[in-house]
Every structure is written in structure tokens, then in C-alpha cells.
Amino acid sequence: MKALEVKLLVLTTCLQCKALKDLLTEYKVDFESTDVDLLFKDEREQIFAEMKDYNEKKDFPVTYIGKEIIVGYQKSLILDTLGLS
């Protein structure tokens, strides 16, 4: 089975974001992470516009696993989606 692509949208000041990255590292999951608060304003606005339909409140972290989108640090759901529970 091919590994699912995992991408994260995080904030550098977010404790839940750090916990998510630590969790994925602990389970040896390869992931790509974007620190949204370090992006230029126009790049941030583009990301917010793209996630408007599923994350109107702009909650973090946002986890993309394959075609699934998980908003917030939902450990059990993330591990289930990755097939690691």
C-alpha cells in the first residue's frame, strides 16, 4: 500500500501544532509542514481563502491526509486515517 501524502498547516506559536508534529515524528510519518504565520500576507490570505469552506474559523493545525482534511489536533482521527491505531 502506498503511503498517504501528509501536509500540515501550522502556526509557530501553536502548542497543538507542535504536538501534532511530534506525534507524526514519533510514528515516523513523513509530512510537509507550512508555518502559516511566517508566510507573506498575500500567501496567508490565499491559504485562508482556500480553506474557507471547511475551516471558516481559521483553526489550527490543519492536517491533509490524502484527500481527507482534519481541522484541529484530533489524535485518534489522525491515527485512524493514517491506519496507525
trRosetta pair geometry for C-beta under 8 A, 3 or more apart (Angstrom, degrees):
i j d omega theta_ij theta_ji phi_ij phi_ji
3 30 7.0 64 140 39 150 109
4 65 5.2 43 133 -180 139 80
4 66 4.2 -67 -149 -48 113 96
4 81 7.8 -94 72 144 168 87
4 82 6.6 -134 44 -120 128 66
5 32 7.9 -8 -178 10 90 111
5 64 7.5 -16 110 117 88 99
5 65 7.7 166 82 -152 49 38
5 66 6.3 116 44 -84 74 44
6 24 6.8 178 136 -139 154 139
6 29 5.8 26 19 157 162 115
6 30 6.8 147 42 93 109 56
6 31 4.0 -59 103 -107 110 91
6 32 7.2 159 95 21 60 67
6 63 7.0 -21 -161 -168 90 92
6 64 6.9 155 -153 85 40 63
6 65 5.4 0 -105 -105 81 72
6 82 7.5 9 -80 -98 130 114
7 31 6.7 165 -92 -167 24 82
7 32 4.8 -19 -114 67 77 98
7 33 7.6 170 -163 -81 54 34
7 34 7.4 18 180 -5 96 102
7 63 7.6 152 81 -158 48 46
7 64 4.3 -3 57 55 94 113
8 17 7.4 127 167 -152 127 90
8 20 6.6 153 -129 120 139 130
8 21 7.0 -149 67 -78 175 86
8 24 7.9 -131 -47 -9 136 158
8 31 5.8 44 -13 161 107 128
8 32 7.1 -177 24 90 72 49
8 33 4.4 -11 64 -113 111 76
8 34 6.9 -176 92 25 61 66
8 61 5.6 -21 -163 -174 102 125
8 62 7.0 145 -159 78 51 56
8 63 5.7 -15 -104 -104 77 66
8 64 7.5 -152 -70 23 32 75
9 34 5.4 -21 -112 67 61 102
9 36 5.4 44 -175 -49 93 119
9 47 6.5 152 -131 -175 139 134
9 51 7.5 -99 33 -57 168 153
9 60 6.5 -110 112 -123 85 97
9 61 6.4 156 78 -164 57 69
9 62 4.1 7 48 51 109 105
9 64 8.0 65 -12 -14 91 99
10 14 6.0 -144 -172 55 81 130
10 17 3.6 120 -150 -158 107 130
10 18 8.0 118 -169 -51 137 46
10 20 7.2 -159 -96 63 121 126
10 21 7.0 -1 -81 -45 164 115
10 33 5.7 -10 15 -167 124 105
10 34 7.0 150 28 75 72 48
10 35 6.0 -39 82 -102 86 55
10 36 6.8 175 72 1 30 90
10 60 6.0 116 -135 -177 40 121
10 61 4.8 -14 -96 -112 79 104
10 62 8.0 -146 -60 32 49 64
11 14 4.0 96 63 -20 97 114
11 17 5.7 178 45 -17 62 158
11 35 6.9 83 -135 -157 25 71
11 36 6.0 -48 -82 51 69 96
11 37 4.8 64 -140 -17 83 121
11 60 5.0 104 -6 95 102 168
11 61 7.8 -143 11 -85 72 68
12 17 7.9 -83 -82 89 13 146
12 35 5.1 35 -53 -152 92 124
12 37 5.6 -108 15 61 93 123
12 38 6.4 73 -30 -40 127 107
13 37 6.9 9 8 22 98 169
14 17 3.6 70 91 3 115 115
14 18 6.8 173 96 -11 64 79
14 60 5.2 -85 -105 105 165 122
14 61 6.6 151 120 -56 147 79
15 18 5.6 -51 -151 35 37 111
15 19 6.4 39 150 -20 67 104
16 19 5.4 -51 -146 37 35 115
16 20 6.4 41 152 -23 65 102
16 60 7.1 149 77 113 111 72
16 61 6.1 -147 115 -5 95 91
16 72 7.1 -43 158 -165 152 60
16 73 3.8 -136 -171 -24 108 134
17 20 5.7 -51 -151 32 31 113
17 21 6.6 28 153 -14 64 104
17 60 5.7 -11 -66 145 115 109
17 61 4.4 129 -104 -64 76 109
17 73 7.6 -126 -61 -68 33 111
18 21 5.8 -56 -149 39 33 109
18 22 6.2 34 152 -19 66 107
19 22 5.6 -54 -146 38 31 113
19 23 6.3 36 153 -24 65 105
19 73 5.8 40 81 -141 119 150
20 23 5.6 -52 -148 32 31 114
20 24 6.5 26 156 -14 65 105
20 61 4.9 -85 18 32 160 156
20 63 6.8 -143 -167 -70 140 121
20 73 5.3 -133 -61 -115 103 96
20 78 7.3 -169 -138 -100 97 172
21 24 5.9 -54 -145 39 32 108
21 25 6.2 33 154 -19 64 109
21 31 7.5 -141 -123 73 72 138
21 33 6.4 16 -101 -90 118 152
22 25 5.7 -58 -147 39 29 113
22 26 6.2 36 153 -25 65 105
23 26 5.6 -53 -149 32 29 114
23 27 6.6 10 158 -2 64 108
23 75 6.4 -145 -124 -125 160 95
23 78 7.2 76 117 99 142 142
23 79 7.9 -97 168 -65 124 98
24 27 6.1 -64 -147 48 31 100
24 29 4.2 -85 -164 63 84 114
24 31 5.2 -1 157 -9 154 139
25 28 7.3 29 -176 -80 34 34
25 29 7.5 -83 -60 45 23 73
27 79 7.4 -179 -78 -116 162 92
27 82 7.3 86 129 118 151 152
27 84 5.4 22 -156 -157 143 158
29 82 6.3 -46 -105 -147 140 149
29 84 7.7 -79 -63 -49 121 151
34 39 7.3 22 172 -56 105 121
34 47 7.7 -166 117 -105 143 149
35 38 4.2 33 107 17 114 117
35 39 7.3 172 96 -31 64 79
36 39 5.7 -43 -160 7 41 118
36 44 5.9 98 178 -120 86 88
36 47 6.0 -133 -127 90 111 160
36 60 7.2 -141 27 -96 134 137
37 44 7.7 52 -102 -103 29 129
39 43 3.9 -117 172 93 120 122
39 44 4.8 155 84 -56 115 79
39 47 7.2 100 54 -4 167 134
40 43 4.8 87 58 9 78 107
40 44 7.1 -147 93 -7 36 88
41 44 5.7 -56 -148 36 31 111
41 45 6.2 30 156 -19 66 107
42 45 5.7 -51 -144 37 32 113
42 46 6.5 38 153 -23 63 103
43 46 5.7 -51 -151 32 31 114
43 47 6.7 31 152 -16 63 103
44 47 5.8 -57 -153 36 33 109
44 48 6.3 31 152 -17 67 107
45 48 5.6 -53 -144 38 33 112
45 49 6.3 36 154 -22 65 105
46 49 5.7 -53 -148 35 30 113
46 50 6.4 29 153 -19 63 106
47 50 5.7 -56 -148 36 32 111
47 51 6.3 8 161 -2 67 111
48 51 6.3 -68 -142 48 28 95
48 52 6.7 61 152 -63 62 84
48 58 6.1 -13 -125 -101 101 115
49 52 5.7 -20 -157 -24 32 119
51 54 6.1 -78 -167 60 69 85
51 55 4.3 -19 156 48 110 114
51 58 7.5 107 94 -106 123 61
51 62 6.4 -63 -128 -117 149 166
52 55 7.3 -79 -100 64 11 63
52 56 6.0 46 -165 -99 58 67
53 56 7.9 25 -115 -59 4 84
54 69 5.6 55 132 105 159 147
54 71 6.8 -174 141 -42 93 127
55 58 6.2 93 141 -88 98 28
55 59 5.9 -124 -157 38 103 80
55 62 6.1 -52 -67 -96 165 127
55 69 7.9 -117 -36 156 111 127
55 71 5.0 169 -98 -107 108 137
59 62 7.5 120 92 -65 70 86
59 71 5.2 82 78 172 116 109
59 72 5.5 -16 141 -67 132 83
60 72 7.9 97 109 -92 16 42
61 72 7.1 99 53 -139 59 10
61 73 6.2 70 30 -68 100 76
62 69 6.8 -14 -173 -167 96 93
62 70 7.4 156 -160 81 49 50
62 71 5.6 -15 -109 -108 78 67
63 69 7.3 150 81 -158 53 44
63 70 4.4 -14 61 61 104 100
63 71 7.9 -161 24 -73 72 24
63 78 5.9 6 101 -112 169 112
64 68 7.2 153 -158 82 47 53
64 69 5.8 -15 -102 -102 70 70
65 68 4.7 -16 66 64 87 106
65 70 6.9 20 5 -1 108 112
65 78 7.2 152 -39 -145 144 69
65 81 4.8 107 83 134 154 126
65 82 6.2 -104 -146 -71 144 77
66 81 7.9 -149 27 170 106 104
68 81 5.3 -133 84 -150 161 136
70 74 5.5 -122 -179 45 119 119
70 77 5.7 163 -129 115 135 122
70 78 5.8 -165 88 -80 168 81
70 81 6.8 -143 -43 -5 135 159
71 74 8.0 54 75 -11 40 119
73 78 8.0 -43 -162 -19 50 139
74 77 4.0 1 129 36 118 119
74 78 5.8 140 86 -24 71 89
75 78 5.9 -62 -146 37 24 110
75 79 6.3 17 162 -12 64 109
76 79 6.0 -59 -146 40 28 106
76 80 6.1 29 155 -20 65 109
76 85 6.6 57 -156 -103 67 145
77 80 5.6 -53 -143 37 30 113
77 81 6.1 30 157 -21 64 108
78 81 5.8 -56 -147 36 27 111
78 82 6.4 17 156 -9 62 111
79 82 5.8 -63 -146 45 31 106
79 84 4.5 -96 -161 76 81 97
79 85 4.3 103 123 -60 110 93
80 83 7.6 33 179 -74 31 28
80 84 7.8 -96 -59 48 18 63
80 85 4.8 -20 -78 8 62 137
